[in-house]
Amino acid sequence: MKFETVNHCYLCGHSRASVIGTLDEFRMMRCDTCTFSFINRRPVEMEADALYDEYFSGSNADYGKCYEGYIRENKQKRDRKFHFNRFHKMVLKRLAKHAPGKKLLDIGCAAGFFLQDARDAGWEVTGIDIAKPALDFAKKELDLDVSYGRLVDKKYPDNSFDAITMFDLIEHLYTPLNELKEIHRILKPGGVVFIFTPNVSSIKQKILRGKWYAFKPREHNYYFSIKTLSMMLDKKQLKTIHATTGATRLFILPNFRNRLRSKPLLLKMVNVVTKIANLTVGRILFKPFEWLRMGDGIILFAQKPAE
């Protein structure tokens, strides 16, 4: 895999930065001028495309089986009669409150589970991604309108969408300001963008540093706080209307749980114990930090000004 060195802050352009996490030869840097965080060395962009195909196809030993299990587990959950996703429901409720209509684009839609929930809630949905195996599942199994490609290459007409969503995506991008510029163009006046991304100002990052779960050198190029994400959105005339942190868990065990896929009874027991621990001890430990905007994930809604 070919790598490139990053010498300057993408947000403000300055070159002075401090190390806030180390993993092998990789460094997580924080700009001394604007506090934006980024990785010092990353794969060249075209190399990353093949990586995401491997993840969702299951051919990558480290990640693929985990994503394969993610698709299978979510499908099993949705086959149940009374399934619903609380987080998706919250996002859709707030989008409906602010967006001028019901036409929605999910960038980085993966297997399409959020789009499925949005469609069930009455939205007209479209999705794009660069992971072909995940798109195949979304098309064939969920009958969703999804397509391969990057946002800047799709050339949607001006003012096409009432809402745009990005779950766990912006940290992967190479030129997020270009994507945000395009989002501003294709959003209708008053349209809303939702972003969920790991929070580099979380209590866990401050404690774990280079061992923080979201420090993934071959995947994540940038690391956001509410402050720096809002600064980036503001550069493209997208005004933050709601921002908080959450999704904090005591245990995050995707790789361990994936090893138990062949032992469903043991996996079920682990899932139950993990859920109880997260909802009890985890909530007691981490809820105060979420109030201080130090939770695991950033939950942010921004709006294009109405004309």
C-alpha positions in Angstrom: 0.0 0.0 0.0 1.3 3.5 -1.0 1.3 6.2 1.6 1.6 10.0 1.6 2.9 12.4 4.3 0.7 15.2 5.7 2.6 18.2 6.7 0.0 20.9 7.1 -3.3 21.4 8.8 -6.1 20.9 6.3 -8.4 23.4 8.1 -6.2 26.4 8.5 -3.0 25.5 6.6 -0.5 26.0 9.3 2.3 23.5 9.8 2.9 23.5 13.5 1.2 20.6 15.3 1.5 18.5 18.4 1.3 14.7 18.8 -1.8 13.5 20.7 -1.6 9.8 19.9 0.9 7.3 18.5 0.3 3.9 16.9 3.2 2.1 15.3 4.7 4.6 12.8 1.5 6.7 12.7 0.9 10.0 14.6 -2.3 11.7 15.4 -1.6 15.4 15.3 -3.4 18.5 16.7 -2.8 21.8 14.9 -1.3 24.3 17.3 -3.2 27.1 15.6 -6.9 25.9 15.2 -6.8 22.6 17.2 -7.9 20.5 14.1 -6.6 17.0 14.3 -5.3 14.8 11.5 -3.0 11.8 10.8 0.6 12.4 9.7 0.7 9.6 7.2 -2.1 8.0 5.2 -2.8 5.8 2.2 -3.1 7.5 -1.2 -6.8 8.0 -2.0 -7.1 5.3 -4.7 -5.6 2.7 -2.4 -8.4 3.3 0.1 -11.1 2.3 -2.4 -9.9 -1.3 -2.6 -9.7 -1.3 1.2 -13.4 -0.6 1.6 -14.3 -3.2 -0.9 -12.3 -5.8 1.1 -14.0 -4.7 4.3 -17.6 -5.3 3.1 -16.8 -8.4 1.0 -15.2 -10.2 4.0 -11.9 -10.8 2.1 -9.9 -8.6 4.6 -8.9 -10.8 7.5 -8.8 -7.9 10.0 -12.0 -6.0 9.1 -13.9 -7.8 6.4 -15.4 -10.5 8.6 -16.5 -7.9 11.1 -18.5 -6.0 8.5 -19.8 -9.2 7.0 -21.1 -10.0 10.5 -22.5 -6.5 10.9 -24.6 -7.0 7.7 -25.9 -10.4 8.8 -26.7 -9.3 12.4 -28.6 -6.2 11.2 -30.6 -8.2 8.7 -31.5 -10.7 11.5 -32.7 -7.8 13.7 -34.8 -6.3 10.9 -36.5 -9.6 10.3 -38.1 -9.3 13.7 -41.6 -8.0 13.9 -41.0 -5.1 16.2 -37.5 -3.9 15.2 -36.6 -0.2 15.4 -33.3 1.7 15.8 -33.5 4.5 18.4 -30.6 6.4 17.0 -32.0 6.4 13.5 -35.4 7.4 14.9 -33.9 10.4 16.7 -32.0 11.6 13.6 -35.0 11.3 11.4 -37.2 13.2 13.9 -34.8 16.1 14.1 -34.3 16.2 10.3 -38.1 16.3 9.8 -38.3 19.2 12.3 -35.9 21.4 10.3 -35.8 20.1 6.7 -38.2 21.8 4.1 -39.2 18.5 2.6 -38.7 14.7 2.6 -36.0 14.0 -0.1 -32.9 12.5 1.5 -29.4 11.6 0.4 -27.2 9.3 2.6 -23.5 9.7 1.6 -21.6 6.6 2.6 -24.8 4.6 2.8 -23.0 1.2 3.1 -25.5 -1.6 3.3 -28.5 0.8 3.5 -29.9 0.2 6.9 -30.5 3.9 7.7 -32.0 4.4 4.3 -34.4 1.5 5.0 -35.5 3.2 8.2 -35.9 6.5 6.5 -38.0 5.0 3.7 -40.2 3.4 6.3 -40.6 6.8 7.9 -41.9 8.3 4.7 -38.7 9.8 3.2 -37.8 9.6 -0.5 -34.3 8.1 -0.2 -31.1 7.9 -2.3 -27.7 6.6 -1.3 -24.1 6.5 -2.6 -21.0 4.7 -1.5 -17.7 3.3 -2.8 -18.0 -0.1 -1.2 -19.5 -2.3 -4.0 -20.4 -5.4 -1.9 -22.4 -3.2 0.5 -24.2 -1.5 -2.3 -25.1 -4.9 -3.8 -26.7 -5.9 -0.5 -28.6 -2.6 -0.4 -29.9 -3.0 -3.9 -30.7 -6.7 -3.9 -31.8 -7.4 -0.3 -33.4 -4.0 0.6 -34.5 -2.7 -2.8 -33.0 0.7 -2.3 -32.0 3.4 -4.8 -28.2 3.4 -4.2 -25.3 3.9 -6.6 -21.5 3.7 -6.7 -19.4 6.9 -6.6 -18.2 9.9 -4.7 -20.4 12.9 -4.1 -18.3 15.4 -6.1 -18.5 13.1 -9.2 -22.3 12.5 -9.1 -23.2 16.0 -10.4 -26.6 16.2 -8.8 -28.6 19.3 -9.8 -28.7 22.4 -7.6 -31.1 22.3 -4.7 -31.8 18.6 -5.1 -32.2 17.4 -1.5 -34.0 18.5 1.7 -31.7 16.5 3.9 -28.2 14.9 3.6 -26.7 12.5 6.1 -23.2 11.2 6.8 -22.7 8.5 9.4 -19.1 7.7 10.2 -17.9 9.1 6.9 -16.4 12.6 7.1 -13.3 11.2 9.0 -12.6 9.0 6.0 -12.6 11.8 3.4 -9.5 13.3 1.8 -11.0 16.7 0.9 -14.0 17.2 3.2 -14.3 20.9 2.3 -14.9 20.0 -1.3 -17.7 17.6 -0.2 -19.2 20.2 2.1 -19.2 22.7 -0.8 -21.0 20.3 -2.9 -23.5 19.5 -0.1 -24.3 23.2 0.2 -24.9 23.4 -3.6 -27.3 20.4 -3.8 -29.2 21.2 -0.5 -32.4 23.1 -1.0 -32.6 26.5 0.9 -33.2 25.6 4.5 -32.0 22.0 3.9 -30.3 20.2 6.7 -27.1 18.1 6.9 -26.5 15.5 9.7 -23.0 14.3 10.6 -22.0 11.6 13.0 -18.3 11.2 13.6 -15.9 10.1 16.4 -15.1 12.9 18.9 -11.4 13.6 19.3 -12.2 15.7 22.4 -13.8 12.6 24.1 -12.7 11.5 27.5 -11.6 8.2 26.0 -9.2 9.8 23.5 -7.7 11.8 26.3 -7.1 8.7 28.4 -6.2 6.2 25.7 -4.5 8.5 23.2 -3.0 6.2 20.5 -5.1 3.2 21.7 -8.3 5.2 21.2 -10.8 3.0 19.3 -11.3 5.6 16.5 -7.5 6.1 15.8 -7.5 3.9 12.6 -4.5 5.1 10.5 -5.5 3.3 7.3 -9.0 4.5 7.4 -9.5 7.8 9.3 -7.7 10.9 7.9 -9.2 13.5 10.2 -10.4 13.7 13.8 -13.0 16.3 14.8 -14.3 18.1 17.8 -17.6 20.0 17.8 -15.5 23.2 17.5 -13.5 22.1 14.5 -16.4 20.4 12.7 -18.5 23.6 13.1 -15.6 25.7 11.8 -15.3 23.5 8.7 -19.1 23.7 8.1 -19.1 27.4 8.6 -16.4 27.8 5.8 -19.1 26.4 3.4 -22.0 28.5 4.7 -23.6 25.6 6.7 -24.6 26.8 10.1 -24.6 24.4 13.1 -28.1 24.3 14.6 -27.6 21.5 17.1 -24.5 19.7 18.3 -23.9 17.3 21.2 -21.9 14.2 21.9 -23.1 10.7 22.8 -23.0 7.0 21.8 -20.5 6.4 24.6 -20.0 2.7 25.5 -18.1 1.0 28.3 -17.4 -1.9 25.9 -16.9 -1.8 22.1 -16.2 -5.4 21.1 -16.9 -5.8 17.3 -13.9 -8.0 16.6 -14.3 -10.2 19.6 -18.0 -10.6 18.9 -17.3 -11.5 15.3 -15.2 -14.4 16.4 -18.3 -15.8 18.1 -20.5 -15.8 15.0 -20.2 -19.6 14.7 -21.4 -20.0 18.4 -24.8 -18.2 18.4 -25.6 -19.1 22.0 -22.3 -17.8 23.4 -22.6 -14.7 21.2 -26.1 -14.0 22.5 -24.8 -14.2 26.1 -21.9 -11.8 25.3 -24.4 -9.4 23.7 -26.7 -9.4 26.7 -23.8 -8.9 29.2 -22.3 -6.1 27.1 -25.6 -4.4 26.7 -26.3 -4.5 30.5 -22.8 -3.2 31.2 -23.1 -0.3 28.8 -26.6 0.7 30.0 -25.6 0.5 33.7 -22.0 1.0 34.6 -21.2 2.6 31.3 -24.0 5.1 31.5 -23.1 6.0 35.1 -19.4 6.5 34.2 -19.8 8.4 30.9 -23.0 10.3 31.0 -21.5 13.3 32.8 -18.8 13.5 30.1 -21.4 13.5 27.4 -22.9 16.6 29.0 -19.5 18.2 28.9 -19.3 17.3 25.1 -16.7 14.6 25.8 -18.8 11.6 24.7 -17.5 9.1 22.1 -19.4 10.5 19.0 -20.3 13.9 17.7 -24.0 14.3 16.7 -24.3 17.5 14.7 -27.0 19.1 12.5 -26.3 22.1 10.3 -28.5 24.1 7.9 -28.2 25.9 4.6 -29.6 29.4 5.0 -33.1 29.8 3.6 -33.3 32.3 0.7 
